[in-house]
Amino acid sequence: MNTQLGALAKDDIQATMAAIGQAARQAARVLATATAERKHAALIAMAESLWKNRAAILNANAIDMATARENGISGAFLDRLELNEERIRGMCDGIRAIAELPDPVGTVIAEWDRPNGLHIERVRTPLGVIGVIFESRPNVTADAGALCMKAGNAVILRGGSDSFHSSRAIHHCLEEGLKAADLPREAIQIVPTTDRSAVGEMLKGLNGTVDVIVPRGGRSLVERVQNEARVPVFAHLEGLCHIYVDKSAKLDMAVNIAVNAKMRRTGICGAAETLLVDKSVVDSHLAPILDALKDAGCEIRVADGLQGLAGRNTGNRRGLGSGISGADHFRSGGRRYRWRHRAHQPLVFQPYRGNHCRRP
């Protein structure tokens, strides 16, 4: 399914998407009974193909990046879209890690006997065909494809239009891995168009061939999927990316986790937004954590009444200080980000006062 559908009529898109669904359903039957060894071999071959074809992937990504810049895409979005050798290596490592996980298919997770002697088992089985709709990050192509295949599911991937060329280049490597293990290429398919009507076809279920939809993206995408889907949906909507430092936490571990959670990649949706610290360890733990964040280039906003504490512990270097949430932007890693971007908010410090978390 390598046809470019941008210029095709709606009926043609419907027919092509229906064919993708039928091919996925047939591949799912093969995957459901594939041995753990074959799936392991496919995943390892995928990782090897990604690394072998990294130049082609980077060339495809350069096309997407150039188009995004021409369209005035924000720096935060460009960071999510951009690939380099380090990120490709991360994709390879991620697929290899998935390959080494125990095969979930056929695992007995519970069993019991009824009074009449009937023995009952709860056994993990594949879902069938999964549709994954995601936005800018092209590495989701590798992550979602590998995870679904490991669990014995066929998957139909629909990435964002901005990462179209990058995702297709990555998908080609996944196909090579499937071929090397003698598994059907249709086990991992990618929607070959940027036309949004193809998403609508997926949400209708492709004539009963799609078993579940998984959206990976912002609020508008998730809401559209939830409102329009005619098949079950695994949806997350919004996350609360809080780090809580308990009074029993080891200081070095707390420092490392806080810095990694916020600064590893500030552009992703999982970047930490709020640091909650137990009041009993504020004196011992807070200053080292804030100093480490400051040294990494993070701006810190503090809750009302704690401005003096933040100023005492962090000083005012590299744009840091005691500002609170009224400001409309901040800087991190040399880039300026708007406050409204949740993944690019400054890290907000609040004392922990109860068994609930709230946004500042």
C-alpha positions in Angstrom: 0.0 0.0 0.0 2.4 2.7 -1.2 0.0 4.8 -3.2 0.0 8.5 -2.6 -3.6 9.5 -2.1 -3.4 13.2 -1.9 -5.1 13.8 -5.3 -7.6 10.9 -5.2 -11.3 11.3 -4.7 -13.1 10.4 -1.5 -14.4 7.1 -2.9 -10.8 6.1 -3.8 -9.6 6.9 -0.3 -12.5 4.8 1.1 -11.6 1.9 -1.1 -7.9 2.1 -0.3 -8.5 2.3 3.4 -10.9 -0.6 3.3 -8.2 -2.6 1.5 -5.7 -1.7 4.2 -8.2 -2.9 6.8 -8.8 -6.2 5.1 -5.0 -6.8 4.7 -4.5 -6.0 8.4 -7.2 -8.5 9.4 -5.5 -11.3 7.4 -2.1 -10.4 8.9 -3.6 -10.4 12.4 -4.6 -14.0 12.0 -1.0 -14.9 11.2 0.5 -12.9 14.1 -1.9 -14.3 16.6 -0.3 -17.7 16.3 3.3 -16.6 15.4 5.9 -18.0 17.7 7.8 -15.9 20.2 11.0 -16.7 18.3 9.7 -15.3 14.9 8.5 -12.1 16.6 11.8 -11.7 18.3 13.6 -12.2 15.0 11.4 -9.6 13.3 12.0 -7.0 16.0 15.8 -7.5 16.0 15.7 -7.2 12.1 13.7 -4.0 12.4 16.2 -2.4 14.7 19.1 -3.4 12.4 17.2 -2.0 9.4 16.6 1.3 11.2 20.3 1.7 11.9 21.4 0.6 8.4 19.0 3.0 6.8 19.6 5.9 9.1 20.9 8.1 6.3 17.6 7.7 4.3 15.6 8.4 7.4 17.5 11.6 8.1 17.1 12.7 4.5 13.3 12.1 4.8 13.2 14.0 8.1 15.1 16.9 6.5 12.2 17.2 4.0 9.7 17.3 6.8 11.8 19.8 8.8 12.2 22.1 5.9 8.5 22.1 5.2 7.7 22.7 8.9 10.0 25.7 9.0 8.4 27.2 5.8 5.1 26.8 7.5 6.2 28.8 10.5 6.0 25.8 12.9 7.1 26.7 16.5 10.5 25.7 17.9 8.8 23.3 20.4 7.1 21.5 17.5 10.3 21.3 15.5 12.1 19.7 18.5 9.5 16.9 18.6 9.7 16.5 14.8 13.5 16.4 14.5 15.4 13.2 14.2 19.2 12.7 14.5 21.5 9.7 14.9 21.1 9.7 18.7 17.3 9.6 18.4 17.4 6.9 15.8 19.7 4.9 18.0 17.1 5.4 20.8 14.5 3.9 18.5 16.7 0.9 17.8 17.4 0.4 21.5 13.7 0.7 22.3 12.8 -2.0 19.7 15.5 -4.3 21.0 14.2 -3.8 24.6 10.7 -4.8 23.4 12.2 -7.8 21.7 13.6 -9.0 25.0 10.3 -8.7 26.9 8.5 -11.9 27.7 6.0 -12.9 25.0 2.6 -11.9 26.5 0.5 -14.1 24.2 -0.8 -17.2 25.9 0.2 -16.1 29.4 -2.1 -17.3 32.1 -2.8 -14.4 34.4 -5.4 -16.0 36.6 -7.0 -19.4 37.2 -9.4 -20.9 39.6 -11.7 -23.9 40.1 -15.5 -23.8 40.4 -17.4 -25.9 43.0 -18.6 -28.2 40.1 -15.0 -29.0 39.2 -14.8 -26.6 36.2 -11.3 -25.2 35.8 -11.2 -21.6 34.5 -8.2 -19.7 33.2 -7.8 -16.1 32.2 -5.3 -16.0 29.3 -3.8 -13.1 27.4 -4.7 -13.0 23.7 -4.1 -10.5 21.0 -6.7 -7.8 20.4 -6.6 -8.1 16.6 -6.1 -5.0 14.5 -5.2 -1.7 16.3 -5.4 1.7 14.7 -2.9 4.2 16.1 -3.4 7.9 15.2 -0.5 10.2 16.3 0.8 13.6 15.6 4.3 15.0 15.1 6.8 12.6 16.7 7.9 10.2 13.9 9.5 7.8 16.4 6.0 6.8 17.4 6.0 4.8 14.1 8.6 2.5 15.5 7.4 2.4 19.0 3.7 1.6 18.2 4.6 -0.8 15.4 7.0 -2.8 17.5 4.7 -2.9 20.6 1.6 -4.0 18.7 3.5 -6.7 16.8 5.1 -8.0 20.0 1.6 -8.5 21.4 0.5 -10.4 18.3 -1.6 -7.5 16.9 -1.6 -6.0 13.4 -1.5 -2.2 13.4 -2.5 0.6 11.1 -0.5 3.7 11.7 -1.6 7.2 10.8 1.0 9.8 11.6 0.8 13.6 11.4 1.1 15.3 8.1 4.2 17.1 9.3 6.1 13.9 9.8 4.8 12.2 6.7 8.1 11.5 5.0 10.0 10.6 8.2 7.3 8.1 9.2 7.2 6.4 5.8 11.0 6.0 5.9 10.8 4.4 9.4 7.9 2.2 8.3 10.0 0.8 5.4 12.5 -0.5 8.0 9.7 -2.2 10.0 8.5 -3.9 6.8 12.1 -5.2 6.2 12.1 -6.7 9.7 8.8 -8.4 9.1 10.0 -9.8 5.7 13.2 -11.1 7.3 11.2 -13.1 9.8 8.8 -14.4 7.2 5.9 -12.5 8.7 3.3 -10.6 6.5 4.3 -7.0 5.7 0.6 -6.0 6.3 1.1 -6.7 10.0 2.4 -3.1 10.2 0.8 -0.7 7.7 0.9 3.1 7.4 -1.8 5.3 6.0 -0.3 6.6 2.7 -1.9 10.0 2.7 -2.2 13.2 4.6 -5.9 13.6 3.8 -7.8 13.8 7.0 -10.7 11.8 5.5 -8.6 8.7 5.9 -8.7 9.3 9.7 -12.4 9.4 9.5 -12.5 6.1 7.7 -10.3 4.6 10.5 -12.7 5.9 13.1 -15.6 4.2 11.4 -13.8 0.9 11.8 -12.9 0.1 8.2 -15.9 -2.2 7.7 -15.4 -4.0 11.0 -11.7 -4.8 10.5 -10.4 -2.4 13.2 -10.8 -3.6 16.8 -9.6 -0.6 18.8 -8.2 2.9 18.1 -5.4 4.5 20.1 -4.9 8.3 19.8 -1.4 9.7 20.6 -1.5 13.5 20.6 -3.1 16.7 21.9 -6.5 17.4 23.3 -8.1 18.2 19.9 -7.0 14.9 18.4 -8.1 12.9 21.3 -11.5 14.6 21.5 -12.1 14.1 17.8 -11.3 10.4 18.2 -13.6 10.1 21.2 -16.4 11.9 19.5 -16.3 10.2 16.1 -15.0 6.7 16.7 -17.4 3.8 16.1 -15.0 1.3 17.7 -13.5 1.1 21.2 -10.9 3.7 22.0 -7.9 3.7 24.4 -7.6 7.4 25.2 -5.5 9.4 27.7 -6.7 13.0 27.1 -4.4 14.9 29.4 -1.7 13.8 31.9 -0.6 15.4 35.1 3.2 15.3 35.0 4.0 15.8 38.7 7.1 14.7 40.5 6.5 14.0 44.2 9.5 13.8 46.6 8.5 11.9 49.7 10.2 12.3 53.1 11.7 8.8 52.6 13.3 9.7 49.2 17.0 9.3 48.8 18.5 12.7 47.9 20.7 11.6 45.0 17.8 9.7 43.4 15.4 12.6 43.9 17.9 15.0 42.2 18.5 12.6 39.2 14.8 11.8 38.7 13.7 15.5 38.9 16.3 16.7 36.4 15.7 13.8 34.0 12.0 14.1 34.1 12.1 17.8 33.2 15.2 18.3 31.1 15.8 15.1 29.1 13.4 16.4 26.4 11.4 19.5 27.3 9.4 19.2 24.1 7.5 16.0 24.9 4.2 15.6 26.6 5.8 13.6 29.4 8.1 16.4 30.6 7.6 17.2 34.3 5.4 20.2 35.0 5.2 20.4 38.8 7.6 19.4 41.6 5.8 18.5 44.9 8.1 18.1 48.0 7.1 16.8 51.4 7.4 19.7 53.9 9.5 17.7 56.2 12.4 17.4 53.7 12.2 20.9 52.2 15.4 22.0 54.1 17.4 18.9 53.1 16.2 18.1 49.6 14.8 21.2 47.9 18.0 23.2 47.5 20.0 20.4 45.8 17.2 19.7 43.4 16.7 23.3 42.5 20.4 23.8 42.1 20.6 20.8 39.7 17.7 22.1 37.7 19.2 25.6 37.6 22.5 24.2 36.3 20.6 22.3 33.6 19.0 25.6 32.4 15.5 25.2 33.8 13.4 28.2 34.9 11.6 27.6 38.2 8.3 29.2 39.2 7.2 28.8 42.8 3.9 28.8 44.6 2.7 31.9 46.5 4.7 32.4 49.8 7.7 30.5 48.6 9.4 33.2 46.5 12.0 33.9 49.1 12.9 30.2 49.5 13.4 29.8 45.7 15.5 33.0 45.6 17.6 31.8 48.5 18.3 28.4 47.0 18.6 29.2 43.3 19.8 32.8 43.0 19.0 34.5 39.7 21.3 33.0 37.1 20.3 31.9 33.6 16.9 33.5 33.8 15.9 31.8 37.1 14.1 33.5 39.9 10.9 33.6 41.9 8.4 34.4 39.1 5.0 32.9 39.4 2.5 31.7 36.8 1.5 35.2 35.5 4.4 35.3 33.0 3.6 34.3 29.4 6.9 32.7 28.5 10.1 31.1 29.7 13.4 30.1 28.4 15.0 26.6 28.5 18.0 25.4 26.5 18.3 28.7 24.7 14.7 28.6 23.4 11.7 30.6 24.3 8.4 28.8 25.0 4.9 30.1 25.5 3.3 29.4 28.9 0.3 27.8 27.3 2.3 24.8 26.0 1.9 22.3 28.8 5.0 20.3 28.0 7.0 23.5 27.9 5.9 25.0 31.1 8.6 25.9 33.7 8.9 23.5 36.6 6.6 24.8 39.3 7.5 24.0 42.9 4.8 23.5 45.5 4.9 22.0 48.9 2.9 18.8 49.4 -0.2 19.5 51.5 -2.4 16.5 51.1 -3.5 13.5 49.0 -4.3 15.4 45.9 -2.4 17.2 43.0 -3.6 20.4 41.4 -2.3 22.4 38.5 -0.8 25.7 39.6 
